[in-house]
Each structure stands twice: as C-alpha cells, then as structure tokens.
C-alpha cells in the first residue's frame, strides 16, 4: 500500500478538506469605484474637512458638478455572483453614491451618502429633448435613402 498507516490517510484527508473548504469563505465580487465608501465617508467631518482632506481620504472625485466645482460625486459599486437560482449571474451587492458639497472657501458644507435603496426612490424625468442641430435636412435624408436603395440592389 502507498500509505504506511491510517495516520497518513487521515492527515492527507484533513489537508484536502481544509484546502477545499478554505476556498469557499470569501464571496467573489467585482468592484467599481472606491471600496468601503461608507467607512471612508465617516472620516469626513462637516464644517471641518476641506478639499485636501477629501482628496487624501477618498482621492480625486469621479465627477464634479457641471455648473461649478463645489459639488463632488464619488461612486462605489460591488457585484457578486448569484447563489442557487441565479448561478453565474451578477447580483448588485452595494451601490453607494457620496455627494459632497463645499462652500466658497473649500470647507465641506454637506455630505450625503445614498445607498441602493435610496437611489431607487429618485425620480427621473421622462421628457426627451429634440436636438435640431444633429437632425438631418431634407436633402440629406433624400440622398441617404437613394444611397441605401442603390447599394441594396447590389449582390
């Protein structure tokens, strides 16, 4: 026999058991943005932290306000794999958005952390805007239809 005693078989089976079980303790996940955004945002103090403190703790913002540079937005998104009925599909584990607003002196005036439940409650406008600059003129529409008909007859 390859194994000299039952002790060797027991030792080998325990090593295999713990190596296989150890792989299952941590969920596989993909993250986008800043990890542990809620923990890092707790380090920021309203009316005390400034631009430099925020950059040191969180880094550069993902986006800034269009109108002015006093509103910064940070994003965290974590996806994990599904369990029994959603095997292999990605499930949204956390989706946090941190909105920081600064006063004219660069001091943090407000912070707002939105999680995935808060984001579901945000209402978006269903209105669509019509852009006349990118719309085609009558001549462009006519020529493009002629071109498509001309090329559709080729084989």
Rosetta blueprint (number, residue, H / E / L):
1 X L
2 X L
3 X L
4 X L
5 X L
6 X H
7 X H
8 X H
9 X H
10 X H
11 X H
12 X H
13 X H
14 X H
15 X H
16 X H
17 X H
18 X H
19 X H
20 X H
21 X H
22 X H
23 X L
24 X L
25 X L
26 X L
27 X L
28 X L
29 X E
30 X E
31 X E
32 X E
33 X E
34 X L
35 X L
36 X L
37 X H
38 X H
39 X H
40 X H
41 X H
42 X L
43 X L
44 X L
45 X L
46 X L
47 X L
48 X L
49 X L
50 X E
51 X H
52 X H
53 X H
54 X H
55 X H
56 X H
57 X H
58 X H
59 X L
60 X L
61 X L
62 X L
63 X E
64 X E
65 X L
66 X L
67 X L
68 X L
69 X L
70 X L
71 X E
72 X E
73 X E
74 X E
75 X E
76 X E
77 X E
78 X E
79 X E
80 X E
81 X E
82 X E
83 X L
84 X L
85 X L
86 X L
87 X E
88 X L
89 X L
90 X E
91 X E
92 X E
93 X E
94 X E
95 X E
96 X E
97 X E
98 X E
99 X E
100 X E
101 X E
102 X E
103 X L
104 X L
105 X L
106 X L
107 X E
108 X E
109 X E
110 X E
111 X E
112 X E
113 X E
114 X E
115 X L
116 X H
117 X H
118 X H
119 X H
120 X H
121 X L
122 X L
123 X L
124 X L
125 X L
126 X L
127 X L
128 X L
129 X L
130 X L
131 X L
132 X L
133 X L
134 X L
135 X L
136 X L
137 X L
138 X H
139 X H
140 X H
141 X H
142 X H
143 X H
144 X H
145 X H
146 X H
147 X H
148 X H
149 X H
150 X H
151 X H
152 X H
153 X L
154 X L
155 X L
